[in-house]
């Protein structure tokens, strides 16, 4: 037997409970004849027989009653070989077509039983019961005797006719149950929806936030508590890793600074000094990225201070210019306003811009120009860093902001710069996306809201 397997717990519970209810209803309905006094399936068959015989009644030329079996009565009797019947009028006159044995009984019983409104039955040795009853027909009140009937498919209309009052009473109740049951299940499983929403919001920044267990059924609470325990263990491991990374980055800053000072003091040819300077620059950037990521993991906004974005851009471009020029590229800064007040983390925003310019320097062909552009609006500012390199494929744009992701692992880099850039933008309530530079290349467009509490679209 094939049973559909629903993936939804709500659908499973609804289908199961509705199925059980339907089985119970059918069981009660078909068992009902045995629960009602003086009612059985044979009584239902007797109702069908009486209706068919009544439809077969007619009169001959002299006005005497005649049973002329209709096709329906013939088909019904053909499936019940023991079925016999007889009809008598109020005067005891037997209708032609009646069974002789039953007719003899009716001649004696009819004048008496026609005064009663209820039927009765009697038994004959070795045979089934004989049912006697009165019928109100178009020919007046008649007495009928029937035996040999049995319940079958043809009696189903009489079955439903008998229990029509029961169906009319209970149908609204059943319809109400069928409608309310799914709604009650949805209400009962509402805590699971809260758990699902809480789980969807968990990331590395709020991994220490447990899933809610209030209102959960006892059967599901242990599973959610086990997940919370696993999240707590992961949070401890992540905090330990974060602590190590932050301390390691802090410890590396001094050796890198000393290394840069030693290089500046020793005499080197131009090519060696350029090569060592580039390596130290990359090492310093790596340490700075680790420190920025360590700070951003705590989602701290307490370091936000008023600043001038134009001044910040000019400072970052000035710091990056020697490295860009040594790489045989140039850089151009374009600002739509001479001054732009903003509230944010100056060090983090500086790292963001440095990362974007560094990536553009790697992608820009020798002799090309990197463009840094600022557009200020009343509600937001837009910073665009454009290069004219090979660009970034559409299928790679969703991956470039993932930590440690690199399309070609043979190229230099750590894969942390753009991941840190995305976190910095997110901390400031902004957005970052990659567009294609006209003529070829990649343009990183950063949109930051002037009010950090209002995220940009």
Beta strands, then each sheet from edge to edge (+ up, - down):
strand 1: 57-59
strand 2: 65-67
strand 3: 84-88
strand 4: 120-123
strand 5: 129-137
strand 6: 140-147
strand 7: 305-308
strand 8: 330-335
strand 9: 341-344
strand 10: 369-376
strand 11: 380-386
strand 12: 431-436
strand 13: 442-449
sheet 1: 1+ 2-
sheet 2: 3+ 6- 5+ 4-
sheet 3: 7+ 9-
sheet 4: 8+ 10+ 11- 13+ 12-
end
